[in-house]
Amino acid sequence: MKSLVLAIFIWSILAAVSPAQSLANPLVLDRRVLDARRAAFLSSAQSERSATARKLIKSADRLVAKGKTFSVMKKSPTPPSGDKHDYMSQAPYWWPDPSKPNGLPYIRRDGERNPELSRISDHDELDQMLEDSEVLALAYYFSNEEKYAKQAAAVLRAWFLDPETKQNPNLKFAQGIPGIGAGRGIGLIETRHFHRAIDAAILLQSSRSWTRDDHESLKKWFGQFLDWIIESPLGKDEADERNNHGTYYDVQVVTYAIFTGRTDLARKQLEVTKSRIASQIEPDGSQPHELARTLSWGYVNMNLMGFFTLARLSESVNVDLWNYKTADGRSIKSAFEWLVPYAANEKEWTHKQLKPRTFELTARLLNIGAAKYKDPRYAAITGRLETTGDGTFRSLGIY
């Protein structure tokens, strides 16, 4: 009888969600995980909720109190187009040439970030927009409190929809290099996490604050951005990259194609992803393009997370990248298993690393790997890492 009562109670909680929300399928976040966590959240006393969920609500409360939105219009310099709505940033690893009176053209120092980057605020505004919209949308989804949805909707509208503040759907001036060029194809890497904003919008669909017109307008924006990525010379340049840039090009094409209903394009791009697995991952699981970098640990983790994201996206179009492997054994899983002993300190990291290793992203990979490959040993390793966690509230909707 108690089990029946509990089942009815949980069903009543989930039934209270409008059809729009209950049927929404986030692209990277997992609705099944979200629904289970949400039911536990709503059926528990505040003191009994998970520490992560409590921190989420506190963070969202702070964001509501601040009421801050973000925009490309806040930057001081104007792009060469004369339109501040165009996103603009500077290449991170390029510095003035000390042998030239004016420092031009800049020269590359891999792994060393030039502090001049902060002079153009678009990159930081973008990162904060993604973080805030996600936190607020998750808080709304878990609590059903409209105040979180209202602020999340304001954040999304300011970046994508408001005529006065929105970004134009292009990256023509991303990661420019003084003395060389105003923008580069590899600047597309800066929007690799746009899927967080899309998932936030999907979680908001049952709210009064995020309307159907808002959602359709967001789809239109991403449809235009997808066309630019595919058709522009800079987008084509990025598509041809053979390292993490190529991986995250695929992440973006597949994400936007699924969101805008172009599933055939998503499947087609995932076939390209299979070729990237063949060219980027060795049969032993190592990633030579990333290991050649001066911050090799971070790049190996970053690229693997790109492949993990693609594997998650592939589930939406009935493609299995989690278990895909080439004839000679190259696979996402082998790349993950190659990384594990280094994360567990069973092997020493001897590749070039200008800065101490960090493990927030590694912890996330281990937890996702444990869930997807059904092996709790991976998650157990996270307890031995020098980290305060996986560094995100996204764990509430992934594993």
N, C-alpha and C positions, 0 to 999 in steps of 0.2 A: 504493500500500500504506500509506504514512504517513497519507494522508487517511482511509483506512478504519479504521486503528488509532485515530486521533484521534476519529473519529465514534463508534466503539464505546465509547471511554473516556468521552466526554461522555454518551452514552446510558446508560452504567452509573451515572453520577452522578445523572442525573435519575431513573433507575429505582429508585434507593435511597430516593427519597422515597415515603412511603406514599400510597396512593390518595387519602386524604382531603386531603393537602396538594396533590398534583399536580392534583386536580380543583377545588380551591378557586379561586374567582374573586373577588379583592378588588373592591370597588366603585369606588374611585378609583385606587388603585395598579393598575398594569397587569401581569397575571401573565406575559405574554409577555416584557416587559422584565425583570421579576424573575427569570424562569427563565434568561434569557440571561446576566444579570449573575451569577446564582448559579453557573451552570456555569463561568463565567470565574473566579469567586472560588475555587471548590473545586479547579479544575485548575491554579491558579497557586501558585507559592511565595509566602510571606508578603511578601517584599520586592518582588514583582512585582505585587501587588494595587494597585488604584487607591487614591489618597490618601483619597478619600471613604470607601471600604470600610474602610480601616485605621482611620480616625478613628471610624467607626461602632463597630467592635469595641472600641476603647479606651473610648469613651463608655459602651458597654453594660457593660464590665467595672467601670467606676466605679459604675454604678447597681446592679449585683449586690452589690458590696462594701458599699454604703450600705444596701441592703435596705429602702428607704423606700417607703411607700405613702401614699395621699392620701384625704382624706375630708371631706365636708361637716360632719362632727361636730367638727372641730377649731376652728371659729369660736367667738369669744367671745359675740357677741350671739345671742339666740334669736329666730327669726322670729315674727311675730304669731300664727301657728298654734300656737305652743308646742312645735313639733316641729323639732328641729335637723336632722332628715333632709331637711327642705325646703331646697332651694338658696336662697341669699339674696345679694344684692349691691346696690350703690348706683349710681345713674346717674353716669357719669363726668364729664359736662360741667355739673353743677349745683352751685352754691355758695351759701353763706349770703348773704342779702340784707343788705348793710351798713346799710340804712336802717331795719331792724327790730331791736329790742333782743335778740330771741332768734334772729335770722337767718332766721326762718320766715315764709312758705314760701321754699324755695331758689329761686334764679333761674338761668337758663341762660347759660353762657358757652361757646359752641361752640368746640370744638378745644382747650380748656384743661382738663386733667384735674385733678380735685380730689384731693389726696393723702389725703383721708379714706377713699378707697376701700379702702386697705390695712387698715382696721380690721375689715373683714369678709373672711375669708381664702378663701371659697369660690371666687372667681374665679381667684386664683393657684393654688389647689390643683387646680382643673379644668385649667388650662393645663399644669401640670406633669404631671398624670396622663396627658394626651394625648401630651405629648412623650415621657415615659418609656416608656409602653406601646408606642408606635410604634418607638422606638429598639431596645428589647429584642426586640420581635417580628421586626424586620428582621434583627437580629443572629442570632436563632435560625434564621430562614429561610435566611440565607446560610451559617451555620456548622454547623447541625445540633447545636449544643451545648445540651443540655437546661437548663443553668443559666440561660440567658437566658429560655427559655420559662417556667421556674418563677417568676422574678421578674416577668415580664410578666403572668402569670396572677394573681399576688398583687396587682398594681396594679389590674387590671381587676376582680377580685372585691371588693376593698376599696371601689371606687367604685360598682359596680353590683349586687353580689350579696350581700355579707355583711350579715346582718340588723343587726349592731351598727354598721356604718359606711356603709352604702349611701345614695345619694341617692334620695329619692322621685321617681318619674317625673313631675315637673311643674316649672314655673318660675314659680310663683305670686308669688314675692317677688324676682324678678330686676329689677335696675335701679330700685329704689324711689327716690323723691325725698322727703326730709324735708319735712314740712309739706304734701305734696300726695298721695302715695299710696305704699303698701307695695310695689307691683310694677306693671310696665307690659308691654304686649304687645311692645314693642321690646326687652325684656329677653331675648327668645328668641335674639337675635343672639349671646349668649354661648355657646350650644352649637352654633354653626354648624360647628364642626370635630369633632363627635362621630363623623363618618365615619372619623376616624383611629383611634379606639378599635375601631370595628367591623372595619376592615381589619386591625388588629393581631390581633383575635380570630380572624379567618379564617386568618391566617398561622400561628396557633398550633394549628390543628385536628389536626395530625399528632403533636403533642407528648403526652407522658404527663401533663404538668402541667395542660393545659386539656382537660377532659373533655367528652364529648357532653352531659352534663347541664349543665355550665357554659354551653356554647354555646346550648343550648335555653333556659336561664334568661335568658341575655342577650337572646335574641330576644323572649322574653316581656316583659322590661323595656322594650325599644324598641317593642314593640307597644302597651304601655300608654302610653308617652310619646307615640307617634304619635297615639293616640286623644285624649290631652289637648290636643295641639297643634291638632288639627282641630276639636275640639268645645268647648273652653273659650272664654270671652269674650276672654281675653288672646290666645289663639292666633288667633282670628278677627280680632282687631284687627291683629295682625302680618300676617296674610294680605292685609290691605287696604292695606298700605304700598306706596308707589310708587317707592321707591329701593332701595338695597342691602338694606334690611331685608326687602323683598318677595322679592328675589332669593335671600337666604339662608333665608327661609321655605321656598321651593321646594326648595332644596338639602336641607333637613332632611326634608321630607315625602317627597321622592323617595328619599333614602337609606334611611330607615326602612321605607318601603313595599317597596323591593326586598329589603332584608335580611329582612323578615318574610314575604315571599312574596306581597305584595299588588301584583303587577305592574300590574294594571289601574288601581289608584290612582296608581301611578307615572306611567303613560302619561297619565292624565287631568291630573295636575299639570303635566306637561311641556307640555301644551297651554296652560296658564296661563302657563308660562314664555315661550312664543312671544308671548303678548300683552304680557308685560313687555318683551321685546325691542322690540316696536313702540312702547311708551310711554316707555321709558328711553333708547333709543339713537336719535339723529337719523340721517337719511340719510347725513350726512357722517361718521358714526361717533362723534361726541361724545356725552357723557353729561351733559346739563344739570343733572340733580338732584345729581350728585356734584360737578360743577364749581361749584355754588353754595355748597359748604361752605368753611369757613375752612382746612381741610387738604385741598384739592381733589386734589392729586396722590395722596395715600394712598387717598382714597375712590374715585377713578377706577380705580386699580389693584385695590383690594379688590373692587369690584363686578364688574370684568371677571373676576377670579379666581373669583368666584361663578358667573358664566356659563360659564367654562371647566369648572368642576367639574360643573355641570349637563350640559354637553355630554359629558363623560366618562361620567357616570352614564347618560345617554340611550343610550349604546352597549349597555348591558345589556338594554334592552327594545326594541332595533331601531328606535330613533328617531335621526335625524341632526340634531343641533343645530349641529354644527361648521359645516355649510354651509347651514343654514336662513337664508332671508332673506325679508323682507316684500316686497310688491309694489313699494314705493318704495325698496327697497334697504337697509333697516335689518337689521343682522345682528351676530352676535358677531364675525365676521371683520372687518367694517368698523370695529367699535369697537377691535379689536386693531390694525388698520392705522392708525387715527387716532392711537393712542398711540405707535407706533414712532418717528416722527421726533422726538418730544419726548424719548424715551429715548436716542436717538442724538445728542441735542443739535444736531439739524439745524433745530429750531424752538425758540424761547425759550418757557418756561412763564410765562405772564403772568397766570394765574389766582391767586386768593388762596391763600396758603400761609404760615401762621403760623410754621412751622418749616422748616428745610432739607429738601429732598427726600431720600428714601432709596430704594435701588434693589434691595434683596434680593427683594422680591416682583416687581418689574419683570423681574429676571433670570429668575425662574421662569416668568413669562408668556412671555418671549421664547424660552426653551428649549422650552416646551410648544408654542408656536406654530410653531416651526421643525419640530418632529416631526409635528404634526398637519396642517400645511399644506405639509409637505415643501419647505421653503425654508430652507436653511442660513444665509442672510443674517441672519435674525433672531437666531439663536444667536451669530453673529459679533459682534453688537453688545454682548453681555454682557462681552466682553473690554475694552470701552472704558468700562464703568460703574465708578463709585467704590463698589465693594462687595467683600466677601471671598468672595462666592459667592452662591448663591441662598438661603442661610440655613437649609438643611434637609437631612437625610439622605434625604428623600422622593424626591429626584432619582434614587436608585437604583432606584426602582420606577415612574417616570413617563416618563422620556425617556432 
